[in-house]
Amino acid sequence: MKIIANDTEFEIEDACTLPRFLDTIGHQVGLVVVERNREALSPSEAADTILEDGDRLEIVKIVAGG
């Protein structure tokens, strides 16, 4: 199954969860903001999301500063 994350195509296993995918690319739910198919996900939604073939993700790392 294929998905696109930040304009890069990834081949992932069927029924892959978003947290598992994020872990494989070095991110964690709660430390990034994820938009799936142009819809922003809350951390609780992201934690329960199962990716589907053709999903498009935008992943933005949360950075604190001042």
C-alpha positions as CSV (number, residue, x, y, z in Angstrom):
1,M,0.0,0.0,0.0
2,K,1.3,3.5,-0.8
3,I,0.9,6.8,1.0
4,I,2.5,10.2,0.5
5,A,3.9,12.1,3.4
6,N,5.4,15.6,2.9
7,D,5.6,15.0,-0.8
8,T,7.5,11.7,-0.4
9,E,5.9,8.3,-1.4
10,F,6.2,5.5,1.1
11,E,5.3,1.8,0.8
12,I,3.7,0.6,4.0
13,E,2.1,-2.5,5.3
14,D,-1.7,-2.9,5.2
15,A,-3.5,-1.8,8.4
16,C,-0.5,0.4,9.4
17,T,-1.4,2.8,12.1
18,L,-0.4,6.5,12.0
19,P,1.6,6.2,15.2
20,R,3.5,3.2,13.8
21,F,4.3,5.0,10.6
22,L,5.4,8.2,12.5
23,D,7.7,6.0,14.6
24,T,9.3,4.6,11.5
25,I,10.2,8.1,10.2
26,G,11.4,9.3,13.6
27,H,8.3,11.2,14.8
28,Q,5.8,10.7,17.6
29,V,2.0,11.6,17.9
30,G,1.8,14.6,20.2
31,L,5.1,16.0,19.0
32,V,3.9,16.7,15.5
33,V,0.8,18.0,13.8
34,V,-0.6,15.8,11.2
35,E,-3.0,16.6,8.4
36,R,-4.5,13.6,6.6
37,N,-6.1,14.3,3.2
38,R,-6.3,18.0,4.0
39,E,-7.9,17.5,7.4
40,A,-6.0,18.3,10.6
41,L,-6.1,15.5,13.2
42,S,-6.1,16.0,16.9
43,P,-3.6,14.0,18.9
44,S,-6.4,11.6,20.0
45,E,-7.6,11.2,16.4
46,A,-4.1,10.6,15.2
47,A,-3.5,7.9,17.8
48,D,-6.4,5.9,16.5
49,T,-5.9,6.5,12.8
50,I,-5.3,3.5,10.5
51,L,-3.7,4.6,7.2
52,E,-5.3,3.7,3.9
53,D,-3.9,3.3,0.4
54,G,-3.5,6.7,-1.2
55,D,-3.6,8.8,1.9
56,R,-1.7,12.1,1.8
57,L,-0.1,13.3,5.0
58,E,1.4,16.6,5.9
59,I,3.5,16.3,9.0
60,V,4.8,19.4,10.9
61,K,7.1,19.2,13.8
62,I,6.1,21.3,16.8
63,V,8.8,23.6,17.9
64,A,8.7,25.8,21.0
65,G,10.7,29.0,21.3
66,G,10.6,32.5,22.2
